[in-house]
Amino acid sequence: MSQEMVEKLLGRLLTDDHFRYRAIQSLSESCREEGFLLSREELESIREEDLVLLEWLAIRLDKNIKRFSRQLPDGYVPST
């Protein structure tokens, strides 16, 4: 994966609540569905702890720079 693709993936994880929720459930599946082609090593380098930190940062971002998020599943509570 190119550096540009990594930056796009991280930006998407920060600004798209629905995508981030899906990535927390299954990073490999959500990336494949959205066209982020990562190797096994790249997928393994993005750890669950990284996704929790991104969640923490995302909930603090100004809503004006985030994507409109489709409704998340009932009971979904962002990690804090």
Secondary structure as GFF3:
##gff-version 3
##sequence-region A 1 80
A	DSSP	alpha_helix	3	15	.	.	.	ID=ss1
A	DSSP	alpha_helix	17	25	.	.	.	ID=ss2
A	DSSP	alpha_helix	27	34	.	.	.	ID=ss3
A	DSSP	alpha_helix	40	45	.	.	.	ID=ss4
A	DSSP	alpha_helix	48	58	.	.	.	ID=ss5
A	DSSP	three_ten_helix	63	65	.	.	.	ID=ss6
###
